[in-house]
Amino acid sequence: QVQLVESGGGSVQVGGSLEVSCALSGRAVSGYAMGWFRQAQGKEREFVAGIHWDDDVSWYADSLQGRFTISRDNAKKSIALRMTSLKPEDTAVYFCAARWGPRALTAMTLGNRDMDAWGQGTLVTVSS
């Protein structure tokens, strides 16, 4: 059974940067897409960024305008999301997600929330 453990997040002022990480355990990482969703208070959970382990293809939500970067660490079976130029509207609980399959990343980018595993969520707060 795949499990995801998140770390990072916290509070930052407008324009600052933060990084959140997520490690996968319980299964080989091959074949999985891993990524991040976020949920702001009173809003639905939305796709942020994802990467497929097999071909290193990554996708981002259009609204991010190039401010976020997702990367992977093969040795640690983990991904990281580097967030820069943060805005108050980036405030949310960030959830790591994993889904197996060649079309898993496409499913993520379409906002499909039927994942094989979710992390516990980590809060990111951007204050002005």
N, C-alpha and C positions, 0 to 999 in steps of 0.2 A: 504494500500500500504506500503510495507516494505521499510524502509529507513536505510541507514548506515552512521554513522558519525565517521570519523577517527580522531585520535590524536596521537601525538608523532612524531617520526622521527627527522630529522635534520642532523647535520654534526658530524663526528667522525673521528678519525685517525685510521689507519690500526691497527687491533688487538683489537680495542675497542668494546663496546657493546651499543646497543640501543634497545628501545622497542617501538612498535607501537600498538595502541589499536583501537578497532572498536566496536561501540555500535549499536545494532539493535533496531529499533522502528517501531511502526505501526502494528505489528502482534505479536502473541505469538511465541516464539522462538522454541517451540517444533516442530520437524519434519524438521528443517532446518540443512543444512550443511553450515558452515561459514568458510571462509579461506582467504588466501592472494595470490595474483598474483603480479608480478612485471614486469615493462617494462623499460628496459634501452634504452638510446637514440639510435635510428636507429635499434632497435630490436623489435621482436614481444613480446607481453605480454605472460608471462610464469607462470605456477603454482609454488607456493612456499610451502605452507602448508595449511592443512584444518582439520577441526574437525566436527564430526556430533553430534548434540546436544542430540540425543536420546540414543546413546550408548557410547558416549565419545571416539569413535575411532578416531585416528588422523593419518594423512599421511603426508609425506614430500617428496619434490623433492630429488632424489638421489644425486644430485650435492651438496647439502648442507652439506653432511658429518657430520651430527649430531650437527651442530653449532647453529641451530635455534630450538626454542621450542614454540609450540602453546599451549595456555591454555584458559579456559573459566571461566567466572564469572556468575553464575546463577542469582544472585540477580541483577546484572547490565545488564544482557542480552548482555554481551560483550565478545569479545575474545581479547587476547593479543598475540603478537609475540615477543618473546625475542630473539634478534640476538646477538651472541657473535663471537669473533675472526673474526671480519669483515674484508673483503678484498675489494680492489678497484672495483673488478668485481661485488660486491654486490650493487654498486651505481645504483639506479633506482628509479622510482616512484612506490611506493607500493600501491596496490589497494585492499581494502577489498571487498569481494564478498559473496553473500548468494544465496542459491538455495534450494528449498523445495523438499523433497522426500527421500525415503529410498536409492535410488541410487545416490543421489546428490553428495556425497563425491567421489564416483567413477568417476562421470562426471568431477569433479574438477581435480582429479589426472591425468585424461587423457587430460587435457588442454582445456576442453570444456569451451568456453567463453559465452555460453548461460545461463546467470545467471538471477535470479529474481531481483537482485539489485546489484549495484556497489557503492562503496564509491567514494569520489571525488579525492582520491589519495593523498599520502603524500611523499615528497621527502626524500630519504636517500642518503647522500653523504659520501663516505669513501675516505679519502685522505691519501696519503703516506707522 
